Protein backbone atom coordinates (compact mmCIF):
# COMPACT_ATOMS: atom_id res chain seq x y z
CA UNK A 1 0.00 0.00 0.00
CA UNK A 2 1.49 3.30 -1.06
CA UNK A 3 0.63 6.73 0.17
CA UNK A 4 1.38 9.36 -2.43
CA UNK A 5 1.99 12.80 -1.04
CA UNK A 6 2.48 15.52 -3.60
CA UNK A 7 4.11 18.88 -3.09
CA UNK A 8 0.69 20.55 -3.20
CA UNK A 9 -0.62 18.22 -0.46
CA UNK A 10 2.35 19.17 1.70
CA UNK A 11 1.61 22.87 1.23
CA UNK A 12 -2.05 22.35 2.11
CA UNK A 13 -1.13 20.35 5.21
CA UNK A 14 1.34 23.02 6.35
CA UNK A 15 -1.21 25.79 5.84
CA UNK A 16 -3.94 23.97 7.76
CA UNK A 17 -1.57 23.04 10.59
CA UNK A 18 -0.28 26.58 10.95
CA UNK A 19 -3.83 27.94 11.03
CA UNK A 20 -4.84 25.52 13.78
CA UNK A 21 -1.72 26.29 15.81
CA UNK A 22 -2.16 30.06 15.48
CA UNK A 23 -5.78 29.84 16.60
CA UNK A 24 -4.78 27.61 19.52
CA UNK A 25 -2.01 29.99 20.59
CA UNK A 26 -4.42 32.93 20.52
CA UNK A 27 -6.98 31.02 22.57
CA UNK A 28 -4.28 30.11 25.11
CA UNK A 29 -3.00 33.69 25.41
CA UNK A 30 -5.22 34.70 28.39
CA UNK A 31 -4.18 31.55 30.26
CA UNK A 32 -0.44 31.93 29.62
CA UNK A 33 1.56 31.62 32.82
CA UNK A 34 -0.97 29.54 34.71
CA UNK A 35 0.08 26.18 36.07
CA UNK A 36 -2.93 24.35 34.58
CA UNK A 37 -1.91 24.93 30.95
CA UNK A 38 0.87 22.61 29.84
CA UNK A 39 1.38 24.17 26.39
CA UNK A 40 3.73 27.11 26.02
CA UNK A 41 1.82 29.64 23.89
CA UNK A 42 4.97 31.46 22.73
CA UNK A 43 6.60 28.29 21.43
CA UNK A 44 3.36 27.23 19.77
CA UNK A 45 3.12 30.61 18.04
CA UNK A 46 6.73 30.39 16.82
CA UNK A 47 6.18 26.90 15.38
CA UNK A 48 2.96 28.09 13.73
CA UNK A 49 4.79 31.00 12.09
CA UNK A 50 7.51 28.64 10.86
CA UNK A 51 4.86 26.33 9.40
CA UNK A 52 3.13 29.26 7.69
CA UNK A 53 6.42 30.44 6.17
CA UNK A 54 7.11 26.91 4.94
CA UNK A 55 3.62 26.82 3.44
CA UNK A 56 4.19 30.14 1.66
CA UNK A 57 7.52 28.83 0.37
CA UNK A 58 5.95 25.65 -1.01
CA UNK A 59 3.17 27.63 -2.67
CA UNK A 60 5.79 29.95 -4.18
CA UNK A 61 7.71 26.99 -5.55
CA UNK A 62 4.49 25.61 -7.02
CA UNK A 63 3.66 28.95 -8.67
CA UNK A 64 7.17 29.25 -10.08
CA UNK A 65 7.04 25.73 -11.47
CA UNK A 66 3.68 26.43 -13.12
CA UNK A 67 4.81 29.74 -14.66
CA UNK A 68 8.16 28.46 -15.90
CA UNK A 69 6.51 25.65 -17.81
Backbone as CSV, one residue per row, in Angstrom:
resi,resn,N_x,N_y,N_z,CA_x,CA_y,CA_z,C_x,C_y,C_z
1,UNK,0.841,-1.177,0.000,0.000,0.000,0.000,0.885,1.239,0.000
2,UNK,0.688,2.080,-0.975,1.491,3.297,-1.061,0.634,4.502,-0.714
3,UNK,1.290,5.475,-0.188,0.634,6.735,0.173,1.354,7.846,-0.566
4,UNK,0.750,8.322,-1.615,1.379,9.358,-2.431,1.074,10.732,-1.848
5,UNK,2.116,11.456,-1.578,1.990,12.800,-1.039,2.678,13.747,-1.995
6,UNK,1.898,14.592,-2.639,2.477,15.523,-3.596,2.936,16.794,-2.880
7,UNK,3.608,17.617,-3.628,4.107,18.882,-3.092,2.934,19.786,-2.695
8,UNK,1.867,19.739,-3.483,0.686,20.551,-3.201,-0.004,20.070,-1.921
9,UNK,-0.042,18.758,-1.690,-0.616,18.215,-0.460,0.188,18.660,0.753
10,UNK,1.488,18.698,0.613,2.345,19.166,1.702,2.057,20.633,2.025
11,UNK,1.905,21.454,1.008,1.608,22.874,1.227,0.259,23.044,1.910
12,UNK,-0.723,22.270,1.499,-2.046,22.354,2.111,-2.003,21.903,3.569
13,UNK,-1.262,20.826,3.841,-1.132,20.348,5.211,-0.427,21.383,6.094
14,UNK,0.630,22.000,5.577,1.344,23.021,6.347,0.454,24.224,6.633
15,UNK,-0.335,24.643,5.645,-1.213,25.794,5.839,-2.292,25.493,6.878
16,UNK,-2.891,24.321,6.798,-3.935,23.965,7.758,-3.357,23.814,9.166
17,UNK,-2.199,23.216,9.272,-1.565,23.043,10.587,-1.197,24.383,11.206
18,UNK,-0.656,25.273,10.408,-0.281,26.577,10.952,-1.508,27.369,11.385
19,UNK,-2.601,27.251,10.648,-3.829,27.944,11.030,-4.359,27.417,12.362
20,UNK,-4.366,26.114,12.529,-4.843,25.523,13.776,-3.945,25.930,14.944
21,UNK,-2.634,25.920,14.733,-1.719,26.291,15.811,-1.824,27.771,16.170
22,UNK,-2.003,28.636,15.171,-2.157,30.060,15.475,-3.441,30.332,16.246
23,UNK,-4.517,29.669,15.877,-5.778,29.838,16.604,-5.624,29.314,18.032
24,UNK,-4.984,28.174,18.185,-4.775,27.613,19.524,-3.907,28.522,20.386
25,UNK,-2.880,29.107,19.795,-2.014,29.989,20.592,-2.746,31.256,21.001
26,UNK,-3.648,31.743,20.151,-4.418,32.928,20.523,-5.456,32.605,21.589
27,UNK,-6.020,31.410,21.537,-6.979,31.016,22.569,-6.296,30.760,23.900
28,UNK,-5.026,30.356,23.877,-4.285,30.109,25.111,-3.679,31.375,25.701
29,UNK,-3.672,32.465,24.962,-3.001,33.694,25.407,-3.500,34.200,26.771
30,UNK,-4.805,34.221,27.061,-5.217,34.699,28.386,-4.793,33.785,29.525
31,UNK,-4.541,32.514,29.227,-4.180,31.550,30.259,-2.685,31.340,30.372
32,UNK,-1.895,32.118,29.623,-0.445,31.935,29.622,0.116,32.266,30.997
33,UNK,0.956,31.399,31.510,1.560,31.616,32.818,0.878,30.867,33.937
34,UNK,-0.295,30.330,33.686,-0.973,29.545,34.711,-0.395,28.141,34.754
35,UNK,-0.491,27.517,35.882,0.079,26.182,36.069,-0.770,25.097,35.401
36,UNK,-2.048,25.385,35.121,-2.932,24.349,34.576,-2.717,24.111,33.090
37,UNK,-2.135,25.063,32.388,-1.915,24.926,30.948,-0.505,24.387,30.723
38,UNK,-0.420,23.246,30.040,0.869,22.606,29.839,1.537,23.019,28.530
39,UNK,0.840,23.768,27.689,1.376,24.171,26.386,1.915,25.590,26.496
40,UNK,3.128,25.787,26.040,3.727,27.114,26.023,3.226,27.863,24.788
41,UNK,2.459,28.917,24.994,1.819,29.637,23.887,2.853,30.318,22.983
42,UNK,3.945,30.800,23.546,4.972,31.457,22.731,5.631,30.472,21.775
43,UNK,5.972,29.299,22.277,6.601,28.289,21.425,5.625,27.799,20.358
44,UNK,4.370,27.646,20.731,3.359,27.227,19.768,3.200,28.260,18.668
45,UNK,3.234,29.533,19.026,3.116,30.606,18.036,4.327,30.633,17.103
46,UNK,5.511,30.408,17.641,6.730,30.391,16.818,6.690,29.234,15.821
47,UNK,6.286,28.055,16.282,6.180,26.903,15.382,5.119,27.157,14.322
48,UNK,4.009,27.788,14.690,2.962,28.092,13.725,3.455,29.070,12.662
49,UNK,4.241,30.040,13.056,4.790,30.996,12.090,5.781,30.304,11.166
50,UNK,6.585,29.404,11.700,7.514,28.644,10.856,6.745,27.787,9.862
51,UNK,5.676,27.136,10.302,4.861,26.329,9.400,4.217,27.194,8.325
52,UNK,3.753,28.390,8.689,3.127,29.257,7.685,4.156,29.754,6.672
53,UNK,5.370,30.045,7.116,6.416,30.444,6.170,6.796,29.291,5.239
54,UNK,6.839,28.080,5.783,7.111,26.910,4.942,5.984,26.701,3.932
55,UNK,4.762,26.943,4.348,3.622,26.816,3.436,3.700,27.860,2.328
56,UNK,4.043,29.080,2.668,4.194,30.136,1.664,5.324,29.797,0.707
57,UNK,6.404,29.225,1.224,7.517,28.827,0.373,7.099,27.738,-0.609
58,UNK,6.375,26.727,-0.124,5.945,25.645,-1.010,4.961,26.135,-2.055
59,UNK,4.097,27.061,-1.694,3.166,27.628,-2.667,3.934,28.456,-3.695
60,UNK,4.959,29.187,-3.248,5.789,29.950,-4.175,6.528,29.063,-5.161
61,UNK,7.042,27.944,-4.666,7.713,26.992,-5.549,6.722,26.434,-6.561
62,UNK,5.530,26.136,-6.109,4.487,25.610,-7.015,4.135,26.637,-8.085
63,UNK,3.980,27.896,-7.711,3.655,28.953,-8.675,4.801,29.128,-9.679
64,UNK,6.028,29.121,-9.179,7.172,29.254,-10.077,7.276,28.084,-11.044
65,UNK,6.982,26.887,-10.583,7.040,25.729,-11.470,5.930,25.770,-12.522
66,UNK,4.779,26.323,-12.157,3.682,26.433,-13.120,3.954,27.532,-14.159
67,UNK,4.577,28.628,-13.732,4.812,29.736,-14.656,6.017,29.489,-15.552
68,UNK,6.975,28.693,-15.085,8.161,28.461,-15.896,7.945,27.367,-16.942
69,UNK,6.892,26.620,-16.784,6.515,25.646,-17.806,7.140,24.360,-17.583
